[in-house]
């Protein structure tokens, strides 16, 4: 269990470090993502990006489990 938590933490840290490069790929700005802009605030919900990442991660885990 400790190894899983350490790997999960390192993965989250790696995503945080690589975020500027991932953002340049266009992930997070796909058609279908909800963006509401007000005068003093913004609301952003990347629903399509979440689905795309979920599909990719599911395929990777299925390939690794076989």
Secondary structure, DSSP 8 states (H G I E B T S, - for coil): -HHHHHHHHHHHHHHHHHHHHHHHTTTT--TT-EEEE-SS-EEEE-HHHHHHHHHHHHHHHHHHH-
